[in-house]
């Protein structure tokens, strides 16, 4: 769909590129999450709407670049937010973010219930210091 969008921009003299983006971005971005989950080999990957839009805009930019154009050539269309997505391309950070919060919470609750009073005091101290940081 990004190919079609880029083709429309290039060859159809769109009078309001921003309006075209706003009216079609949800459709254009519909498959981005699945693509990135597959690309990163991370089926539980969650992206914000902003990250999904940025990845979609990057795809459109690549297509336009192949044809000697850029998103910047079309007034109003937002540019990808590279700051918002660059950390996802870092394998180490991606692996660190690959956890299931519910599972970790369950494990913590179980372990926490098994602590004796001294261990609980130490944990409370650590958590208190961690929260202050």
C-alpha positions as CSV (number, residue, x, y, z in Angstrom):
1,X,0.0,0.0,0.0
2,X,2.9,2.3,0.6
3,X,3.9,1.8,-3.1
4,X,0.4,3.0,-4.1
5,X,0.6,6.0,-1.8
6,X,4.0,7.0,-3.2
7,X,2.7,6.6,-6.7
8,X,-0.3,8.8,-6.0
9,X,2.1,11.5,-4.6
10,X,4.4,11.3,-7.6
11,X,2.1,11.0,-10.5
12,X,-1.4,12.3,-9.5
13,X,-0.7,15.9,-8.6
14,X,-2.3,15.6,-5.2
15,X,-3.5,19.1,-4.1
16,X,-3.4,18.3,-0.4
17,X,-0.8,15.6,0.5
18,X,-1.4,16.0,4.2
19,X,-5.1,15.3,3.8
20,X,-4.3,12.2,1.7
21,X,-1.9,11.0,4.5
22,X,-4.4,11.7,7.3
23,X,-7.2,9.9,5.4
24,X,-5.1,6.9,4.5
25,X,-2.5,6.5,7.3
26,X,-4.5,4.0,9.3
27,X,-4.9,1.8,6.3
28,X,-1.3,2.3,5.2
29,X,0.0,1.5,8.7
30,X,-2.3,-1.5,9.2
31,X,0.4,-4.1,8.6
32,X,3.4,-2.4,10.0
33,X,3.2,-4.0,13.5
34,X,3.1,-7.5,12.0
35,X,6.0,-6.7,9.7
36,X,8.1,-5.4,12.5
37,X,7.2,-8.4,14.8
38,X,8.4,-10.7,12.0
39,X,11.5,-8.6,11.2
40,X,12.6,-8.4,14.8
41,X,11.6,-12.0,15.4
42,X,9.6,-10.7,18.4
43,X,6.0,-11.8,18.2
44,X,5.1,-9.9,21.4
45,X,6.5,-6.6,20.2
46,X,4.3,-3.6,21.0
47,X,4.7,-0.3,19.2
48,X,3.1,3.0,19.9
49,X,0.9,4.6,17.2
50,X,3.7,7.2,16.7
51,X,6.2,4.4,16.1
52,X,4.0,2.6,13.7
53,X,3.4,5.9,11.7
54,X,7.2,6.5,11.7
55,X,8.0,3.1,10.3
56,X,5.3,3.6,7.7
57,X,6.7,6.9,6.7
58,X,10.2,5.4,6.5
59,X,8.8,2.8,4.0
60,X,7.2,5.6,2.0
61,X,10.4,7.6,2.1
62,X,12.4,4.6,0.8
63,X,10.1,4.3,-2.1
64,X,10.2,8.0,-2.9
65,X,14.0,8.0,-2.6
66,X,14.3,5.3,-5.3
67,X,12.5,7.6,-7.6
68,X,14.5,10.7,-6.7
69,X,12.0,12.3,-4.4
70,X,11.5,12.7,-0.6
71,X,8.6,13.1,1.7
72,X,9.9,16.6,2.2
73,X,8.9,17.3,-1.4
74,X,5.2,17.0,-0.4
75,X,3.9,19.8,1.7
76,X,2.4,18.8,5.0
77,X,3.2,15.1,5.2
78,X,5.0,14.5,8.5
79,X,8.5,13.2,8.6
80,X,9.4,10.0,10.3
81,X,10.4,10.4,13.9
82,X,13.7,8.6,13.8
83,X,14.4,9.2,17.5
84,X,11.2,7.4,18.4
85,X,12.2,4.2,16.5
86,X,16.0,4.1,16.5
87,X,16.2,2.2,19.8
88,X,14.1,-0.6,18.4
89,X,16.7,-1.3,15.7
90,X,19.3,-2.0,18.4
91,X,19.3,-5.7,19.1
92,X,20.5,-5.5,22.7
93,X,17.8,-3.0,23.7
94,X,15.2,-5.0,21.8
95,X,16.1,-8.1,23.6
96,X,16.0,-6.3,27.0
97,X,12.5,-5.1,26.1
98,X,11.4,-8.6,25.2
99,X,9.6,-9.6,28.4
100,X,6.1,-10.4,29.5
101,X,5.1,-8.0,32.3
102,X,2.3,-10.2,33.6
103,X,4.6,-13.2,33.9
104,X,7.2,-11.1,35.7
105,X,4.6,-9.6,38.1
106,X,3.3,-13.1,38.9
107,X,6.8,-14.4,39.6
108,X,7.6,-11.3,41.8
109,X,4.4,-11.7,43.8
110,X,5.1,-15.4,44.4
111,X,8.7,-14.8,45.4
112,X,7.7,-11.8,47.5
113,X,5.2,-13.9,49.4
114,X,8.1,-16.4,50.4
115,X,10.4,-13.7,51.9
116,X,11.1,-13.7,55.6
117,X,10.9,-10.4,57.5
118,X,14.6,-9.5,57.1
119,X,14.5,-10.2,53.3
120,X,11.4,-8.1,53.0
121,X,13.1,-5.2,54.8
122,X,16.0,-5.4,52.4
123,X,13.7,-5.6,49.4
124,X,11.6,-2.6,50.7
125,X,14.8,-0.6,51.1
126,X,16.0,-1.5,47.6
127,X,12.6,-0.6,46.0
128,X,12.5,2.6,47.9
129,X,15.9,3.6,46.6
130,X,15.1,2.5,43.1
131,X,11.9,4.6,43.1
132,X,13.9,7.7,44.1
133,X,16.2,7.2,41.2
